[in-house]
Amino acid sequence: MFDSSNIANMIISYGDIYLLCIFFWTFLEGETIIILSGVAAKNGMILLEHIIFTAWSGAFLGDQLYFYIGRRWGGKILIKFERLRPSITKAIGFLENHSIIFIFTYRFIYAVRNVSPFAIGMSSISWRRFAILNFCAAGIWAIAFAGGGYLVGAAMEGVFGEIGMVLSGVMLVIIIFVAHRHYRQR
């Protein structure tokens, strides 16, 4: 059976592998792992700065790849999914008129983060402009979610004392279970 010291020892012992998991998870998606990692940072298991840097890097590079795919193959993909063309055309028109706001906010909207860089790649927004805005936005996102997790950990510790870490572990298991179930149903 795991207790808080076992979880802490695992993260400390396998810190580099854990950071690699954070990188790949944020490359693909990532909010949940960042929040939970922030809680772990509050409990001294991992450095908050490492979480932020790793999440920032993963989110930035993942979105750059999706942008490239949209730029390179977006038109061909839309040919296969013709029914999506009106919606994507409308979305591209919006993001070209409001690119800064859109790029800074899309990663905070559920189910929009993964498709947005693809659509931006299909727009007339330059790679350089997207890279600069994406770099800044990914940093804000990483700081917000890791910091939020850190604050959740502090609140749990303040309210529940040492049992807060155990509750954090239970919360982690519940979130993983719910997320796994959600993705299987989808």
Z-matrix of the N, CA and C atoms (Angstrom, degrees):
N
C 1 1.458
C 2 1.519 1 109.02
N 3 1.327 2 116.19 1 139.04
C 4 1.457 3 121.15 2 -179.37
C 5 1.520 4 110.56 3 -88.33
N 6 1.303 5 114.77 4 136.92
C 7 1.454 6 119.40 5 167.92
C 8 1.526 7 107.17 6 -119.95
N 9 1.313 8 116.83 7 179.86
C 10 1.461 9 119.50 8 -174.12
C 11 1.517 10 112.56 9 -62.47
N 12 1.340 11 118.47 10 -32.77
C 13 1.468 12 119.56 11 179.88
C 14 1.523 13 110.55 12 -70.36
N 15 1.345 14 118.60 13 -35.08
C 16 1.466 15 120.20 14 177.05
C 17 1.521 16 111.32 15 -66.08
N 18 1.328 17 117.53 16 -42.91
C 19 1.462 18 121.28 17 178.35
C 20 1.519 19 109.70 18 -62.72
N 21 1.322 20 116.15 19 -44.52
C 22 1.466 21 120.41 20 178.55
C 23 1.521 22 110.98 21 -60.53
N 24 1.327 23 117.35 22 -44.56
C 25 1.466 24 120.67 23 179.41
C 26 1.522 25 111.92 24 -63.33
N 27 1.331 26 116.70 25 -37.62
C 28 1.475 27 119.45 26 178.23
C 29 1.524 28 111.19 27 -63.92
N 30 1.322 29 117.08 28 -46.11
C 31 1.464 30 119.73 29 -179.54
C 32 1.522 31 110.27 30 -65.55
N 33 1.345 32 117.33 31 -41.19
C 34 1.460 33 120.57 32 179.18
C 35 1.520 34 110.57 33 -66.32
N 36 1.327 35 118.02 34 -44.15
C 37 1.467 36 121.87 35 -178.38
C 38 1.524 37 112.97 36 -67.66
N 39 1.325 38 116.56 37 -36.42
C 40 1.458 39 121.15 38 -176.23
C 41 1.526 40 111.25 39 -114.82
N 42 1.320 41 116.20 40 36.23
C 43 1.463 42 121.39 41 -175.22
C 44 1.511 43 114.39 42 -54.71
N 45 1.340 44 117.02 43 -43.70
C 46 1.461 45 119.87 44 -179.07
C 47 1.520 46 111.66 45 -65.86
N 48 1.322 47 116.68 46 -40.00
C 49 1.463 48 120.22 47 178.10
C 50 1.529 49 109.61 48 -67.70
N 51 1.320 50 116.44 49 -39.37
C 52 1.463 51 120.19 50 177.54
C 53 1.523 52 110.49 51 -61.47
N 54 1.324 53 116.53 52 -43.95
C 55 1.470 54 120.10 53 177.80
C 56 1.525 55 110.93 54 -63.77
N 57 1.318 56 117.26 55 -36.25
C 58 1.463 57 120.84 56 176.72
C 59 1.536 58 110.09 57 -64.11
N 60 1.330 59 116.72 58 -39.56
C 61 1.472 60 120.38 59 175.67
C 62 1.527 61 110.58 60 -62.22
N 63 1.331 62 116.73 61 -42.96
C 64 1.467 63 120.28 62 177.44
C 65 1.521 64 109.79 63 -59.77
N 66 1.338 65 116.64 64 -44.56
C 67 1.460 66 120.44 65 -179.03
C 68 1.529 67 110.94 66 -58.53
N 69 1.326 68 117.01 67 -52.25
C 70 1.465 69 119.75 68 -176.97
C 71 1.524 70 111.92 69 -67.55
N 72 1.321 71 117.35 70 -37.10
C 73 1.459 72 119.92 71 179.02
C 74 1.526 73 110.46 72 -64.36
N 75 1.338 74 117.15 73 -43.07
C 76 1.465 75 119.26 74 179.52
C 77 1.520 76 111.52 75 -74.54
N 78 1.306 77 117.87 76 -24.09
C 79 1.463 78 121.46 77 173.81
C 80 1.521 79 109.11 78 -61.29
N 81 1.317 80 117.09 79 -36.48
C 82 1.459 81 122.77 80 -179.05
C 83 1.524 82 113.31 81 -94.71
N 84 1.325 83 117.75 82 -39.54
C 85 1.456 84 121.81 83 -176.17
C 86 1.518 85 108.16 84 -161.41
N 87 1.333 86 120.39 85 -111.10
C 88 1.426 87 121.29 86 160.58
C 89 1.505 88 126.53 87 115.51
N 90 1.308 89 122.58 88 -2.53
C 91 1.458 90 120.23 89 -174.72
C 92 1.521 91 113.00 90 -60.82
N 93 1.306 92 117.09 91 -43.62
C 94 1.457 93 120.99 92 -174.49
C 95 1.520 94 111.88 93 -61.69
N 96 1.319 95 117.06 94 -48.53
C 97 1.462 96 119.66 95 -177.69
C 98 1.526 97 111.42 96 -64.64
N 99 1.316 98 117.67 97 -31.67
C 100 1.462 99 120.50 98 179.68
C 101 1.523 100 110.45 99 -70.11
N 102 1.304 101 117.42 100 -44.00
C 103 1.465 102 120.63 101 178.72
C 104 1.527 103 110.00 102 -61.94
N 105 1.325 104 116.78 103 -47.76
C 106 1.459 105 120.13 104 -179.22
C 107 1.526 106 111.52 105 -66.07
N 108 1.300 107 117.44 106 -34.87
C 109 1.467 108 120.78 107 176.58
C 110 1.523 109 110.62 108 -67.11
N 111 1.326 110 116.95 109 -35.07
C 112 1.463 111 120.54 110 175.06
C 113 1.519 112 111.33 111 -62.81
N 114 1.333 113 116.54 112 -39.10
C 115 1.463 114 120.63 113 175.55
C 116 1.530 115 109.33 114 -62.96
N 117 1.334 116 116.60 115 -43.60
C 118 1.471 117 120.81 116 178.54
C 119 1.525 118 110.73 117 -62.27
N 120 1.315 119 117.51 118 -37.10
C 121 1.471 120 120.91 119 178.26
C 122 1.523 121 110.62 120 -64.23
N 123 1.311 122 117.32 121 -40.14
C 124 1.467 123 120.64 122 178.49
C 125 1.517 124 110.59 123 -62.08
N 126 1.321 125 115.89 124 -31.91
C 127 1.456 126 120.83 125 -179.63
C 128 1.530 127 112.69 126 -89.62
N 129 1.335 128 117.26 127 11.57
C 130 1.457 129 122.19 128 173.27
C 131 1.512 130 115.86 129 76.70
N 132 1.330 131 117.54 130 16.27
C 133 1.455 132 120.55 131 -177.78
C 134 1.527 133 113.01 132 -84.90
N 135 1.304 134 116.75 133 -26.07
C 136 1.462 135 121.83 134 -176.59
C 137 1.523 136 107.01 135 -155.62
N 138 1.308 137 116.35 136 153.68
C 139 1.463 138 119.50 137 -179.04
C 140 1.526 139 110.69 138 -79.86
N 141 1.314 140 115.96 139 133.09
C 142 1.458 141 121.64 140 179.40
C 143 1.524 142 111.23 141 -58.34
N 144 1.328 143 116.76 142 -38.66
C 145 1.463 144 120.83 143 -179.78
C 146 1.530 145 111.92 144 -61.41
N 147 1.339 146 116.79 145 -36.99
C 148 1.468 147 120.40 146 178.63
C 149 1.524 148 110.90 147 -67.20
N 150 1.324 149 115.62 148 -39.85
C 151 1.469 150 120.15 149 178.55
C 152 1.530 151 109.46 150 -62.63
N 153 1.322 152 116.07 151 -48.78
C 154 1.471 153 120.34 152 -177.67
C 155 1.518 154 110.73 153 -61.06
N 156 1.322 155 117.95 154 -48.34
C 157 1.471 156 120.98 155 -179.08
C 158 1.528 157 111.29 156 -61.41
N 159 1.333 158 116.25 157 -43.66
C 160 1.469 159 120.33 158 -178.15
C 161 1.528 160 110.98 159 -67.23
N 162 1.325 161 116.87 160 -44.83
C 163 1.470 162 120.63 161 179.33
C 164 1.517 163 110.81 162 -65.38
N 165 1.317 164 116.79 163 -41.39
C 166 1.463 165 122.01 164 178.11
C 167 1.525 166 110.00 165 -58.70
N 168 1.323 167 116.30 166 -48.25
C 169 1.467 168 121.07 167 -179.41
C 170 1.521 169 111.66 168 -62.64
N 171 1.336 170 117.03 169 -47.05
C 172 1.463 171 120.88 170 -179.07
C 173 1.516 172 112.59 171 -62.44
N 174 1.332 173 116.36 172 -45.88
C 175 1.472 174 120.22 173 -179.45
C 176 1.527 175 110.88 174 -64.88
N 177 1.323 176 117.12 175 -43.93
C 178 1.458 177 121.14 176 -179.38
C 179 1.531 178 110.89 177 -62.44
N 180 1.313 179 117.30 178 -51.25
C 181 1.464 180 120.42 179 -176.58
C 182 1.529 181 112.34 180 -67.83
N 183 1.326 182 117.24 181 -37.24
C 184 1.467 183 120.05 182 176.86
C 185 1.513 184 111.41 183 -61.74
N 186 1.320 185 116.57 184 -45.04
C 187 1.465 186 120.05 185 -179.69
C 188 1.523 187 111.81 186 -68.91
N 189 1.320 188 117.16 187 -31.56
C 190 1.466 189 119.67 188 175.74
C 191 1.532 190 110.24 189 -64.88
N 192 1.335 191 116.20 190 -39.63
C 193 1.470 192 119.85 191 177.85
C 194 1.526 193 110.46 192 -64.78
N 195 1.337 194 117.32 193 -45.68
C 196 1.467 195 120.15 194 179.47
C 197 1.531 196 111.21 195 -62.62
N 198 1.321 197 116.87 196 -37.13
C 199 1.462 198 121.51 197 176.16
C 200 1.533 199 109.42 198 -60.69
N 201 1.321 200 116.46 199 -47.06
C 202 1.464 201 121.30 200 -179.96
C 203 1.530 202 111.04 201 -60.42
N 204 1.321 203 117.20 202 -43.94
C 205 1.466 204 120.80 203 179.17
C 206 1.526 205 110.32 204 -61.52
N 207 1.330 206 116.66 205 -43.04
C 208 1.465 207 120.30 206 177.05
C 209 1.521 208 111.91 207 -63.05
N 210 1.316 209 116.90 208 -41.42
C 211 1.465 210 121.39 209 -179.76
C 212 1.521 211 110.90 210 -67.11
N 213 1.322 212 116.05 211 -42.68
C 214 1.471 213 121.14 212 -173.22
C 215 1.526 214 112.79 213 -81.19
N 216 1.325 215 117.65 214 -43.66
C 217 1.460 216 120.83 215 -171.67
C 218 1.526 217 114.01 216 -124.45
N 219 1.306 218 118.40 217 5.00
C 220 1.469 219 121.17 218 -176.20
C 221 1.513 220 113.82 219 -56.12
N 222 1.321 221 117.49 220 -46.14
C 223 1.467 222 120.94 221 -179.93
C 224 1.511 223 112.53 222 -61.22
N 225 1.322 224 116.64 223 -42.43
C 226 1.466 225 120.77 224 179.54
C 227 1.525 226 111.48 225 -65.85
N 228 1.324 227 115.85 226 -37.44
C 229 1.460 228 119.85 227 179.26
C 230 1.527 229 110.07 228 -67.81
N 231 1.340 230 116.72 229 -38.67
C 232 1.470 231 119.84 230 179.66
C 233 1.521 232 112.28 231 -66.09
N 234 1.309 233 117.51 232 -29.71
C 235 1.471 234 120.50 233 177.70
C 236 1.530 235 109.43 234 -60.30
N 237 1.323 236 116.45 235 -38.82
C 238 1.459 237 120.73 236 -179.80
C 239 1.531 238 112.37 237 -72.99
N 240 1.326 239 116.31 238 -24.90
C 241 1.472 240 121.21 239 -178.69
C 242 1.524 241 109.16 240 -121.35
N 243 1.304 242 116.75 241 61.86
C 244 1.466 243 124.04 242 -174.66
C 245 1.530 244 112.68 243 -56.28
N 246 1.307 245 117.82 244 -33.92
C 247 1.471 246 120.41 245 -177.97
C 248 1.529 247 112.20 246 -65.04
N 249 1.324 248 117.52 247 -18.81
C 250 1.468 249 121.17 248 178.85
C 251 1.530 250 112.77 249 -84.30
N 252 1.323 251 116.90 250 -15.19
C 253 1.468 252 120.90 251 -173.99
C 254 1.532 253 114.26 252 -54.29
N 255 1.348 254 121.34 253 -47.31
C 256 1.472 255 119.53 254 -179.76
C 257 1.529 256 112.85 255 -60.53
N 258 1.325 257 116.67 256 -42.23
C 259 1.464 258 119.78 257 179.91
C 260 1.521 259 111.50 258 -66.06
N 261 1.317 260 116.40 259 -43.19
C 262 1.464 261 119.79 260 -178.82
C 263 1.517 262 110.59 261 -69.08
N 264 1.317 263 117.83 262 -38.16
C 265 1.467 264 120.80 263 177.11
C 266 1.522 265 110.65 264 -61.36
N 267 1.330 266 116.42 265 -43.26
C 268 1.461 267 120.66 266 178.10
C 269 1.529 268 110.84 267 -64.36
N 270 1.330 269 116.83 268 -43.59
C 271 1.471 270 121.01 269 179.78
C 272 1.526 271 111.00 270 -63.86
N 273 1.322 272 117.12 271 -41.50
C 274 1.463 273 120.47 272 179.65
C 275 1.523 274 110.23 273 -64.68
N 276 1.324 275 117.48 274 -40.61
C 277 1.465 276 120.27 275 176.20
C 278 1.519 277 111.80 276 -59.87
N 279 1.338 278 116.73 277 -42.53
C 280 1.462 279 120.59 278 178.36
C 281 1.523 280 111.03 279 -63.89
N 282 1.323 281 116.92 280 -47.69
C 283 1.459 282 118.23 281 -175.32
C 284 1.527 283 112.36 282 -70.59
N 285 1.329 284 118.31 283 -27.79
C 286 1.466 285 119.00 284 175.33
C 287 1.520 286 111.44 285 -68.95
N 288 1.324 287 117.12 286 -32.44
C 289 1.464 288 120.89 287 178.38
C 290 1.526 289 112.84 288 -81.98
N 291 1.327 290 116.92 289 -23.51
C 292 1.465 291 121.63 290 -176.09
C 293 1.528 292 110.14 291 -133.71
N 294 1.320 293 117.81 292 45.98
C 295 1.464 294 121.27 293 -171.27
C 296 1.524 295 113.84 294 -62.02
N 297 1.309 296 118.06 295 -40.09
C 298 1.463 297 119.61 296 -177.24
C 299 1.526 298 110.52 297 -65.43
N 300 1.321 299 116.71 298 -50.11
C 301 1.467 300 120.74 299 179.68
C 302 1.532 301 110.17 300 -60.78
N 303 1.321 302 116.35 301 -44.83
C 304 1.458 303 120.45 302 -177.87
C 305 1.521 304 111.41 303 -62.27
N 306 1.324 305 117.88 304 -47.97
C 307 1.464 306 121.29 305 -176.99
C 308 1.529 307 111.27 306 -66.16
N 309 1.323 308 117.47 307 -33.19
C 310 1.460 309 119.89 308 179.43
C 311 1.531 310 113.19 309 -79.10
N 312 1.323 311 118.09 310 -15.92
C 313 1.464 312 118.84 311 -175.56
C 314 1.524 313 115.47 312 -114.34
N 315 1.324 314 119.99 313 -22.05
C 316 1.466 315 119.41 314 -171.30
C 317 1.517 316 113.14 315 -61.34
N 318 1.293 317 119.69 316 -31.48
C 319 1.466 318 120.52 317 -177.19
C 320 1.529 319 112.45 318 -73.64
N 321 1.326 320 117.47 319 -9.55
C 322 1.460 321 121.09 320 177.53
C 323 1.529 322 111.94 321 -94.53
N 324 1.330 323 117.61 322 -1.94
C 325 1.463 324 122.24 323 -176.95
C 326 1.522 325 108.91 324 -106.02
N 327 1.320 326 116.51 325 121.30
C 328 1.459 327 121.71 326 -177.31
C 329 1.529 328 110.98 327 -57.23
N 330 1.312 329 115.88 328 137.36
C 331 1.467 330 125.16 329 176.24
C 332 1.522 331 113.53 330 69.52
N 333 1.317 332 118.46 331 9.57
C 334 1.459 333 121.46 332 178.95
C 335 1.527 334 110.77 333 -111.04
N 336 1.322 335 116.88 334 -26.16
C 337 1.458 336 120.98 335 -172.41
C 338 1.529 337 112.99 336 -57.90
N 339 1.315 338 118.77 337 -43.78
C 340 1.460 339 120.34 338 -174.33
C 341 1.521 340 114.30 339 -75.17
N 342 1.317 341 118.42 340 -29.77
C 343 1.460 342 119.63 341 -177.67
C 344 1.530 343 112.78 342 -91.88
N 345 1.303 344 117.16 343 -21.03
C 346 1.469 345 119.92 344 -175.86
C 347 1.524 346 113.71 345 -62.73
N 348 1.337 347 119.87 346 -47.87
C 349 1.467 348 117.89 347 179.41
C 350 1.534 349 112.07 348 -62.15
N 351 1.325 350 116.36 349 -31.46
C 352 1.465 351 121.09 350 175.76
C 353 1.533 352 109.80 351 -62.05
N 354 1.327 353 116.44 352 -48.03
C 355 1.467 354 120.70 353 179.03
C 356 1.524 355 111.06 354 -65.79
N 357 1.317 356 117.62 355 -38.83
C 358 1.471 357 120.86 356 178.40
C 359 1.524 358 109.58 357 -62.84
N 360 1.323 359 116.53 358 -36.89
C 361 1.466 360 120.16 359 176.73
C 362 1.513 361 112.49 360 -62.06
N 363 1.319 362 117.37 361 -27.86
C 364 1.466 363 121.28 362 179.02
C 365 1.524 364 111.97 363 -83.01
N 366 1.318 365 117.39 364 -11.20
C 367 1.463 366 121.08 365 -178.14
C 368 1.531 367 110.04 366 -85.01
N 369 1.314 368 115.69 367 -175.82
C 370 1.464 369 120.19 368 178.61
C 371 1.531 370 112.51 369 -89.41
N 372 1.327 371 117.22 370 4.23
C 373 1.467 372 120.49 371 178.78
C 374 1.525 373 108.35 372 -66.45
N 375 1.321 374 116.02 373 131.05
C 376 1.465 375 119.95 374 -176.67
C 377 1.524 376 111.32 375 -71.12
N 378 1.337 377 114.36 376 155.37
C 379 1.453 378 120.29 377 177.10
C 380 1.523 379 110.07 378 -58.24
N 381 1.310 380 117.65 379 -43.32
C 382 1.474 381 121.44 380 -177.61
C 383 1.537 382 111.26 381 -62.63
N 384 1.321 383 116.46 382 -46.04
C 385 1.469 384 119.92 383 179.62
C 386 1.521 385 110.40 384 -61.55
N 387 1.338 386 115.97 385 -45.57
C 388 1.452 387 119.10 386 179.01
C 389 1.524 388 111.04 387 -62.64
N 390 1.328 389 117.75 388 -43.20
C 391 1.465 390 121.06 389 -178.71
C 392 1.526 391 111.23 390 -59.55
N 393 1.316 392 117.17 391 -44.06
C 394 1.472 393 120.74 392 -179.12
C 395 1.532 394 110.49 393 -66.35
N 396 1.328 395 116.54 394 -49.26
C 397 1.470 396 119.93 395 -179.85
C 398 1.528 397 111.56 396 -65.68
N 399 1.320 398 116.60 397 -40.07
C 400 1.457 399 121.56 398 179.22
C 401 1.522 400 110.93 399 -63.95
N 402 1.324 401 117.53 400 -40.36
C 403 1.461 402 121.41 401 178.77
C 404 1.532 403 110.44 402 -59.92
N 405 1.315 404 115.86 403 -47.35
C 406 1.478 405 120.38 404 179.69
C 407 1.524 406 111.49 405 -65.84
N 408 1.323 407 116.44 406 -44.74
C 409 1.469 408 120.93 407 -178.13
C 410 1.527 409 111.45 408 -66.02
N 411 1.333 410 117.48 409 -39.90
C 412 1.468 411 120.35 410 178.51
C 413 1.526 412 110.53 411 -63.38
N 414 1.325 413 116.92 412 -36.89
C 415 1.464 414 120.51 413 177.40
C 416 1.516 415 111.77 414 -65.04
N 417 1.313 416 116.61 415 -44.94
C 418 1.467 417 120.79 416 178.59
C 419 1.528 418 109.82 417 -61.61
N 420 1.331 419 116.57 418 -43.53
C 421 1.460 420 122.14 419 179.57
C 422 1.533 421 110.86 420 -61.19
N 423 1.327 422 117.27 421 -47.89
C 424 1.468 423 121.40 422 -178.63
C 425 1.530 424 110.99 423 -62.53
N 426 1.323 425 116.85 424 -43.99
C 427 1.465 426 120.89 425 179.26
C 428 1.532 427 110.47 426 -64.96
N 429 1.324 428 116.69 427 -42.86
C 430 1.470 429 120.22 428 -177.97
C 431 1.528 430 111.79 429 -63.45
N 432 1.334 431 118.00 430 -47.76
C 433 1.461 432 119.95 431 -176.44
C 434 1.523 433 112.35 432 -75.17
N 435 1.335 434 118.24 433 -42.07
C 436 1.466 435 119.53 434 177.42
C 437 1.526 436 110.20 435 -66.11
N 438 1.330 437 115.90 436 -42.18
C 439 1.466 438 120.05 437 177.38
C 440 1.516 439 111.91 438 -64.07
N 441 1.331 440 116.28 439 -39.07
C 442 1.459 441 120.47 440 176.69
C 443 1.517 442 111.69 441 -61.79
N 444 1.322 443 116.34 442 -43.17
C 445 1.468 444 120.43 443 176.49
C 446 1.518 445 111.59 444 -62.83
N 447 1.320 446 115.67 445 -40.18
C 448 1.465 447 120.74 446 177.86
C 449 1.526 448 110.18 447 -60.65
N 450 1.329 449 116.15 448 -44.34
C 451 1.469 450 120.39 449 178.87
C 452 1.532 451 112.07 450 -66.13
N 453 1.347 452 116.43 451 -36.70
C 454 1.461 453 120.03 452 175.84
C 455 1.531 454 109.64 453 -62.06
N 456 1.341 455 116.50 454 -43.27
C 457 1.460 456 120.88 455 177.34
C 458 1.515 457 111.91 456 -61.31
N 459 1.330 458 116.48 457 -41.13
C 460 1.470 459 120.65 458 178.54
C 461 1.527 460 110.70 459 -65.39
N 462 1.326 461 116.70 460 -41.07
C 463 1.461 462 120.27 461 179.70
C 464 1.526 463 110.65 462 -65.28
N 465 1.343 464 116.04 463 -43.19
C 466 1.466 465 119.34 464 179.28
C 467 1.522 466 110.39 465 -63.41
N 468 1.316 467 116.49 466 -40.45
C 469 1.457 468 120.17 467 178.93
C 470 1.528 469 110.49 468 -65.45
N 471 1.332 470 116.12 469 -40.97
C 472 1.456 471 120.12 470 179.83
C 473 1.516 472 112.76 471 -66.26
N 474 1.310 473 116.63 472 -37.89
C 475 1.466 474 120.74 473 -177.53
C 476 1.530 475 111.47 474 -83.12
N 477 1.316 476 116.71 475 -43.05
C 478 1.460 477 120.49 476 -171.47
C 479 1.528 478 114.81 477 -107.86
N 480 1.322 479 117.82 478 -4.20
C 481 1.462 480 120.16 479 -178.82
C 482 1.513 481 111.07 480 67.47
N 483 1.314 482 116.87 481 -141.71
C 484 1.468 483 120.99 482 -176.42
C 485 1.523 484 112.74 483 -66.40
N 486 1.307 485 117.30 484 -25.17
C 487 1.465 486 119.49 485 178.55
C 488 1.532 487 111.01 486 -68.74
N 489 1.337 488 116.99 487 -13.40
C 490 1.460 489 121.02 488 177.88
C 491 1.510 490 112.89 489 -57.10
N 492 1.340 491 117.66 490 -35.96
C 493 1.465 492 120.68 491 178.64
C 494 1.516 493 110.82 492 -67.10
N 495 1.312 494 116.99 493 -39.67
C 496 1.462 495 120.68 494 177.42
C 497 1.526 496 109.05 495 -63.44
N 498 1.331 497 116.63 496 -43.61
C 499 1.464 498 120.45 497 177.76
C 500 1.529 499 111.02 498 -63.02
N 501 1.341 500 116.73 499 -35.50
C 502 1.468 501 120.32 500 176.08
C 503 1.515 502 110.17 501 -61.69
N 504 1.331 503 117.09 502 -43.11
C 505 1.463 504 121.31 503 178.06
C 506 1.512 505 112.05 504 -62.70
N 507 1.330 506 116.22 505 -42.86
C 508 1.464 507 121.36 506 177.86
C 509 1.527 508 109.55 507 -63.33
N 510 1.328 509 116.25 508 -43.01
C 511 1.460 510 120.93 509 178.41
C 512 1.528 511 110.31 510 -61.01
N 513 1.318 512 117.16 511 -41.00
C 514 1.461 513 121.42 512 178.13
C 515 1.524 514 110.95 513 -59.97
N 516 1.323 515 117.15 514 -47.66
C 517 1.460 516 121.21 515 179.93
C 518 1.529 517 110.72 516 -61.64
N 519 1.313 518 117.75 517 -43.55
C 520 1.470 519 121.45 518 179.86
C 521 1.523 520 110.94 519 -63.60
N 522 1.331 521 116.90 520 -44.73
C 523 1.471 522 119.98 521 -179.31
C 524 1.518 523 110.89 522 -64.46
N 525 1.326 524 117.78 523 -42.04
C 526 1.468 525 120.60 524 178.24
C 527 1.526 526 110.12 525 -62.51
N 528 1.328 527 117.14 526 -43.38
C 529 1.470 528 121.39 527 179.19
C 530 1.524 529 111.15 528 -61.69
N 531 1.328 530 116.87 529 -48.32
C 532 1.463 531 121.13 530 -178.93
C 533 1.525 532 110.60 531 -64.27
N 534 1.334 533 117.68 532 -43.36
C 535 1.465 534 120.95 533 179.29
C 536 1.514 535 110.86 534 -63.11
N 537 1.332 536 116.78 535 -43.66
C 538 1.470 537 120.81 536 179.38
C 539 1.529 538 110.39 537 -61.97
N 540 1.308 539 116.44 538 -43.76
C 541 1.454 540 120.53 539 179.94
C 542 1.538 541 111.20 540 -65.18
N 543 1.343 542 115.50 541 -41.24
C 544 1.460 543 120.51 542 179.41
C 545 1.532 544 110.56 543 -61.01
N 546 1.329 545 117.27 544 -46.27
C 547 1.461 546 120.38 545 -178.36
C 548 1.519 547 111.94 546 -68.14
N 549 1.306 548 117.93 547 -33.95
C 550 1.468 549 120.29 548 177.40
C 551 1.521 550 110.73 549 -66.48
N 552 1.331 551 117.07 550 -39.03
C 553 1.467 552 120.65 551 179.97
C 554 1.507 553 111.61 552 -72.09
N 555 1.324 554 117.23 553 -30.25
C 556 1.455 555 121.49 554 -179.35
C 557 1.512 556 108.54 555 -75.81
